[in-house]
Amino acid sequence: MATAVEGYEFGLLGPLSGRHGGRELDLGSPLQRAVLVRLLLGEGRQCGLDHLIDALWEEPPGNAVRSVQTYVYRIRLSLGEERSRLETTQGGYQLAIPEQAVDALRFERLVRDGEELRAARQTAPALRAFDAALALWSGEPLSGVPGPYARRHRGRFVDLRLNAQVAQLSCADELGDHARVATELIALIADHPLREDLYALRMRALYHAGRTAEALAVYAAARETMVAELGMDPGPELRELQTRILTGTEPDALEPRPETQLAGAAPPFGSPTATAGAVDDVVTRSNGDGEPIAPGAAPEADRATTAAPVEEVPSAVRPQQLPPAPGDFVGRERLRERLRLALWPSGEAVALAVLSGIGGVGKTALALRVAHGIRGDYPDGQLYVDLRGDGGQPADPADVLVDFLLALGMPAAEIPATPTARAGAYRTLTADRRILVLLDNASDTAQVTPLLPGTPGNAALITTRHRSLVPPGAARFEVPVPDQREAVAMLGRFTGDAEVAGEPELALQLVHACGQLPLALRIIGARAAARPGRGLGAQLQRLRAEERRLDELRAGDMSVEATFQVGYRALAPDRARAMRLCALLDAADFPVAVAAVLLDRPEQETEEQLEHLVEAGLLEPHSADRYRFHDLVRAFAARRADREDPVADREAALVRLTMFLHATLLQAMSATERSGSLSIHLVPVPLTGLRFADAEEARAWLLAEHTLLVSVFARVLRDAPAAARIVVASLSVIASSGLFAGPAHQRELECVTDQAVATAERADDPAWQAQTRHVRAWLAFIRGDLTAAATDLREAIARGRAVDDPVAFFMSARLLSVVLADQGRIAEAVAFFAESETVAGAEDDPGSPAYFSREVGRLFTALSSDRAEVNLSAARHVYEVSDRLRQEAAKR
């Protein structure tokens, strides 16, 4: 528990606790405690709302923001009179609790002090600092606190505690307390049997206590454990320590150098990769006779009493292969923090992280920024390779291993011939180092596996477009397209903040035109630098032309189209075809069933094709059975379809889809009460469509797929005139059902209907022209535009009189009579009503226009939106006015 400072005490190094003025604080629910931990470990710095969300959940729920705000509010209440310490800042919160009040922060401070004192050879004060640090512990750190942030820091604190224990015992040994050190190490070795530094420290303590035989027995036990668990002998420094004990050479010469111990940028003291035998710089060491000792040399078990000199090996280099990180990098704060924690050096496993995402989203830039930021954690070097995994010729890992071995100091003549031997040599050279490996643009797990270091303390960061590339033990992070705010910030950094600040609306539109893709934004920045007088408006104008957008997103060797082209060329032909055909859909997302119709394949096979596209980073999963394209990826795929697929094939796919959607609309009608007869008056199609259990299920589908329906119909009217009549029949169903949830949906439907009217006017088909006019009139009537409705209805009736279609004539004449009545033109309204009655037929005759009209009203009531005014002012109003007109007609 932390010492009380300013009345506050917070304990994190055990069960989470808090006190103020001697009073126990109510820290609330587990998730509230997780928020408090995140704020406390922020050390008084601002903590963004998104950081708090990430601290609590791997996959945040829909109410994440509200939940976190509630937890923050409750934490404020628990602070009582000093609730102002928890301040709301722009975009987050800041908790002003001093370091001394939080035991975990005091622990880290004391450990750093101890290391500094030890490095200055002030052993006694260093020991006191370590003793004080370890006295703060009361159990498992952050016990009972949930969430990924607490989990990561729980592991970090455990590692730091072990490092501090080793440093504490090393100080005690230096001060002559050998028996205590040897005894306390028994339990530590049992808990951490692969930590060579623990064995080394106990060997030294026993030797200094005059117990040489026991010290050599410790080495024998260590070797037995290493061989059994790892299949290898102990490291060179532990072997050298054994040799010195055997020969009577002073073992103190092997005391670990303080500057390589413990926390911060240096390796944790005592980790398997920073042990007394770490080959951090593979400096050639000498035995007691001054002969050099090779890092890999050691006496055999049956020659344990011999200390023969071995050959000298060249000093290894520290490779620094990272390309420079982009100087104009901006944003990605959450991801960067999560990556840094995932790549924190561990004493138990290689730290592995995978960045996946579509081409151009900025995976490499992010990886380089993070890698440069953690170079201090990996002082023995950084390796880098572009594995060309998104192209047709991925790099061979056997060839990459040659480059890595050379970089690590192995002479070319000694590099093994076989891939397996090279991988073994690579892991041997990295076994006692702290190295970061950046594997950029990887293709699959098989390619990266031989390139991963094999021992804890090392790390590997992998970038890939392939979502399934996740080596065992790796943390995977999807790099998303930045949100609007971050994308604007990127544009400002690339083009100049002043220009973006001067034209914020243009900047926002430009960001949207680029699909918020970092590569596209960077290209805009390069073009702006090349033509400084052009301005954002000119760039935006050029991007608005859909057919030219990809051409405009090119500058020098940067090209959005080329980036997508690399992954596209690697696709099998059937998957490339699937990508091209799905790009015919302009909707934000689409279900598997729709894609299956476009591809003319079974749904299971189609889903497999779509998953391959997801794996290739060319499609994104949207929900359980839905997918979506990034806007620029869709533009790329559509361009490939224009260039590679015959017009007839694309039109056939659109016709199939239109028939399927129309058949599904007919099924929706059939799912409602007594609506089956409506379909006999509509265009028949050979497909079945989706089936619905009831009207509610049909209604849910129609509302969910509104955008898809509208976009497909608009595309068909433009590009597939053979299916235009089916589109008009489908529009009739949607309009007559009232399925447009609000004015925005109705406006979209009206735009497509305008397009249908224009298409029909170009055809020599009065019946089709009458139908499109009637649909548009009905939508205008619902909107309350009686003048527009009357105009279209007169045109529909004029064309309807020329063909023998009593249903169409009846519907238009009856609706026109209601419109005229609402306009106060009663006489004219009665005349049209009477004319409609001449073809009405009996209302109980399923084939009559009157029966059809009544069923349309039922359908409207059953399927229409929740807007009560639509139901009342449209369907019911038509019948109410019609009843009055019938009475007027009877009087005359």
Protein Blocks (a to p, Z undefined) as FASTA:
>chain_A
ZZdeehiacdfbbcddddeehiacdebjfklmmmmmmmmmnnopacdfklmmmmmpmbdc
fklmmmmmmmmmmmmmmnmmmlmmpccdehiacddddfklpmklmmmmmmmmmmmmmmno
paklmmmmmmmmmmmpgbjehihiacjklmmmmmmmmmmmmmmmmmmmmmmmmnopamlm
mmmmmmmmmmmmmlmklmmmmmmmmmmnopaklmmmmmmmmmmmmmmmnopacdfklmmm
mmmmmnopafklmgccfklgcehjbdcehiaklcfklcfkopacddfkopacdfkbccdf
klmmbccddddddddddddfbccddfkbgejklmmmmmmmmmgccfkbccdddddddehi
lmmmmmmmmmmmmmmmmmnbccdddehlmbmbdcdfklmmmmmmmmnopafklpcfbfkl
mmmmmmmmmmmcccddddehifblmlmmmmpcfbehiacddddfbfklccehiacddddd
ddfklmmmmmmmmnopklmmmmmmlmmmmmmmnoopaklmmmmmmmmmmmmmnommlmmm
mmmpmklmmmmmgghjbcfklmmmmmmmmpcfklmmmmmmmmmpmbfbdcfklmmmmnop
afklmmmmmmmmmmnopaccfblmbccddfklmmmmmmmmmmmpcfklmmmmmmmmmmmm
mmmmmmmmmmpghilmmmmmpccdfbebjadfblmlmmmmmmmmmmmmmmmmmmmmmmmm
mlmmmmmmmmmmmmmnopagbjklmmmmmmmmmmmmmmmmmpccfklmmmmmmmmmmmmm
mnopaklmmmmmmmmmmmmmmpccfklmmmmmmmmmmmmmmnopamlmmmmmmmmmmmno
paklmkbmklmmmmmmmmmmmmmcfblklmmmmmmmmmmmmmmmmmmmmmZZ
